[in-house]
Structure formats: C-alpha cells, structure tokens
Amino acid sequence: MNIESMPAFSLSVEALQKIIAALDTDYQRYKNMGLSLDMTRGKPCAEQLDLSAPLLSLPGDAYCSMGNIDCRNYGGIDGIAEAKALFAEYLSVPVENILVGGNASLSLMHTELTIAMLRGVQGVRQPWSRLPNVKMLCPSPGYDRHFAMCEAFGIEMLPVPLLDSGPDMDMVEQMVREDALIKGIFCVPKYSNPTGITYAKESVLRLAEMETAADDFRLFWDNAYAVHDLVDDPVPLENIFDACEKAGNPDRPLIFGSTSKITFPGAGLAVFASSTKNLNSTIEFISKKSIGPDKLNQLRHVLFLQDRHGISRHMKRHRAILEPKFNAVYATLGNCLGNAGLAKWTTPDGGYFVNLDTTAGGAAEVIKMAADLGVAFTPAGATYPYSHDPRNSNIRIAPSYPAVDEIEKAIEVLSLCIKLYAYNSILSRKRATE
Ligand SMILES: Cc1ncc(COP(=O)(O)O)c(C=O)c1O
C-alpha cells in the first residue's frame, strides 16, 4: 500500500494536522490505561484446552493397544496401529506410510532436516551439509519457526512470494529447474501461517510434477491446519502424496501434522507421512535416539478422538470458540480503519491468523508504537526469512489466545498506530514536496 494511492493523500496539510492531533490525544488516552496485552503467538486459549480435558483421565486401565501391546512399555518406534490408522484417515495417506511419534511436528521436521544434512535423504544421497551451500525455497510471508530452523542449520533461504493460490509457481519452477543446490521448499498448504490461504489444486500438482535439478529435492509439507476450518464448506486441499506418486516423484513429499491445535500443544501427537523408502530411513535414524514414543498418549488420543468424524465434531467446538475472536478482529478493524485504504487484512476460512498489510515501510514503527501502549504483536519481519520483510508492511495477528474484549482493545490500539503512522507519513511526504 503506497502513500500516494491513499484517499487521505488528497487532504490538505491543515486537515492532516488536525487529524493527527486528535489521534495523538487518543494515543495518550490508551497510554494512561496501562494496557498489557499479547497478540503474538497462535496458541489455543484455556477454554479450547478444556475441550480435551477427558484426555487427562485416559486410558485408565485399558492400556493395551491392538495386538495386546502394553503401551506402558518400550517399543513401537513408528507408533501404535490405532494412531497410525487415525492419522492415515486424517491425512488421506496409506497407513503403511505413517509414523506417529513425539509431541511436535516441528521436531519431526527437524529430524528430517538432520537426516538430510548428516546422511543425505534415504541415506544413499550425498549429505546436504557436504555441499558448498544448501538452499531452501521459503514462500513468504510464512512461518517464522521454519525460517529459524533453516537458519539454525545454515541453510540459505530463498524467499518466493506466497500468492492467494500458493507459492508463485512460475518462479518456483524456474528456480528449482536451474539450481541443483535448491533442495527443498517449506509449505504450509492449508490455512497457511500467516495469510490463511489454501494452495490451489494447480499449485499442488505443479509442485508434485515440476522438474528439479536436484534429484533429492523435498517438499516439506507442513499440514498443521488440516482440519482447522472456520467456515462450513472449506476448499479441499489436493492430496500431495497421491499427486507426487502419480507424477513419478513418490519420494518428494515429507508430510507433517500434529494435534497441537486439536488437543494439547506440548502434550499432543505428531505425525510424519512419506514414501516407504523415506519412512524406513527415518525409522532407522530415530531408533538410535529412542526406544519408542509415548504410546499411552497415542492410545488416549485414539480413545478420545476415535476417527475423522470424532475429530470433525471436536473441531466444531474449537470453531465455536475461535469464530467470535476472529469476528472481533474484523469488526474492530472495520470500525477503526473502515475503507480509508490504510491497511488491508485477510478473513481466512480457517487456521490461526489474520494477516494485515499496512502502509509500506510502516510495520516496524506501528508494532513499536503498539508495544509502547502495552500491546505486543509478532515482531515486524518475523514472517519473512532472516526477519526481512522487503516492504516492511506485514503484521501477523493471532486472535486465539486473548479474550474477545482484549482483542477489541488490542486491535483498536493497532488501528490507532496504523493511522498515526500513515497520516504522519502523508504529512511528511506532502511537506517534502511542497
Ligand atoms: C505452520 C505451523 N507448523 C507447525 C506448528 C507447530 O506445530 P507443532 O506443535 O506440531 O510442532 C505451528 C504452530 O504454530 C504452525 O503454525
């Protein structure tokens, strides 16, 4: 959003000064309130966690899984049969291609990167760490923890724009065709963090089919929000596992998911799905660091969630809690900013975030001003590799955790800071050109 294109650009210097004086008074009023609000992380609120309270008393005495396996004991490195069946249905992937382990999909992504860096994928290719420079495509804006992980491994991140249909596929195809050091791409294909878009069928098929210079290219397919709908008829996501198989690239997708935002983040289940070759390589690798996962937790999740219908019923309860919070964000932004053209924001069909773009060059200053009023937003730039938002305009809003009245207050503050930044910028530009 450029200053010259804003309707307020046609205002006189005097009119702008008057508006800014009124906004300054509001700013002081909020300052005197001594607010302390946090809109930074997308984590479930206590009411959402309460939905899964029955988990805490499961599995009781019924601690054996299928085949009379005692879940209290060691073993079962790839998860219990019932949990694998649950996630096979959840991800629409054959059960033999599923591994359930640990409590965090991020840990599984980290494991896959470790395998690739140390041993090469499937243990037969050159380890990525021996290459002069490993590169990963990062659709942006994206998830800050993916970027932090790449940075920690010394992987060079190449941003590609995330469009409404998914990554800019023309750019992706050209880059991966020309550069064998580009070894993968981080994707959040459904209700992407933070823009909330779902990859279009065509984008998924192109990712599955595209020609890559690297023969060990991998799609890190982080399907964190597979069932996190906020509408009745969500657009379905094309099945990447099937698409890659059909395209003759069965080893390309590394699919991740978890129940972090279904049951308990930190005490949920994580899942990895991939080709038999990839899965075997992973099992071989992780069996050196663990004798087996927490099978009791897997069992209690299966008893609680049961099947995809059970998950769907449970997610409707989440939606009932989340929807008023998202609506509070939209209503407050609408009331405070209207259609003045000072910012534009998303109204996603699911997921955990509202993505807002403010005046180019303004995000860092707006977030700093809000912090000064006691309202924390995700740091500016965090949604881009190396924390570098080239337009300095992107602000991620995470409405799940705070209460509705806190959200309203926080978004009022955000809107005020957006207005202050925009009107002051317009005023300085006008003065400079006078
Ligand atoms: C896109 C995405 N992936 C992964 C995670 C974390 O998942 P987990 O708790 O399974 O590690 C999040 C959490 O916000 C996320 O937004």
Ligand as a Chemical Component Dictionary entry (heavy atoms), coordinates in Angstrom:
data_LIG
# 
_chem_comp.id                   LIG 
_chem_comp.type                 NON-POLYMER 
_chem_comp.pdbx_formal_charge   0 
_chem_comp.three_letter_code    LIG 
# 
loop_
_chem_comp_atom.comp_id 
_chem_comp_atom.atom_id 
_chem_comp_atom.alt_atom_id 
_chem_comp_atom.type_symbol 
_chem_comp_atom.charge 
_chem_comp_atom.model_Cartn_x 
_chem_comp_atom.model_Cartn_y 
_chem_comp_atom.model_Cartn_z 
_chem_comp_atom.pdbx_ordinal 
LIG C1 C1 C 0 2.573 -23.845 10.281 1  
LIG C2 C2 C 0 2.880 -24.414 11.613 2  
LIG N1 N1 N 0 3.573 -25.554 11.699 3  
LIG C3 C3 C 0 3.879 -26.113 12.881 4  
LIG C4 C4 C 0 3.497 -25.511 14.062 5  
LIG C5 C5 C 0 3.885 -26.146 15.347 6  
LIG O1 O1 O 0 3.387 -27.447 15.374 7  
LIG P1 P1 P 0 3.825 -28.490 16.465 8  
LIG O2 O2 O 0 3.283 -28.054 17.757 9  
LIG O3 O3 O 0 3.246 -29.772 15.978 10 
LIG O4 O4 O 0 5.331 -28.529 16.482 11 
LIG C6 C6 C 0 2.769 -24.317 14.030 12 
LIG C7 C7 C 0 2.388 -23.635 15.267 13 
LIG O5 O5 O 0 2.006 -22.502 15.286 14 
LIG C8 C8 C 0 2.456 -23.762 12.774 15 
LIG O6 O6 O 0 1.776 -22.616 12.661 16 
# 
loop_
_chem_comp_bond.comp_id 
_chem_comp_bond.atom_id_1 
_chem_comp_bond.atom_id_2 
_chem_comp_bond.value_order 
_chem_comp_bond.pdbx_ordinal 
LIG C1 C2 SING 1  
LIG C2 N1 SING 2  
LIG C2 C8 DOUB 3  
LIG N1 C3 DOUB 4  
LIG C3 C4 SING 5  
LIG C4 C5 SING 6  
LIG C4 C6 DOUB 7  
LIG C5 O1 SING 8  
LIG O1 P1 SING 9  
LIG P1 O2 DOUB 10 
LIG P1 O3 SING 11 
LIG P1 O4 SING 12 
LIG C6 C7 SING 13 
LIG C6 C8 SING 14 
LIG C7 O5 DOUB 15 
LIG C8 O6 SING 16 
# 
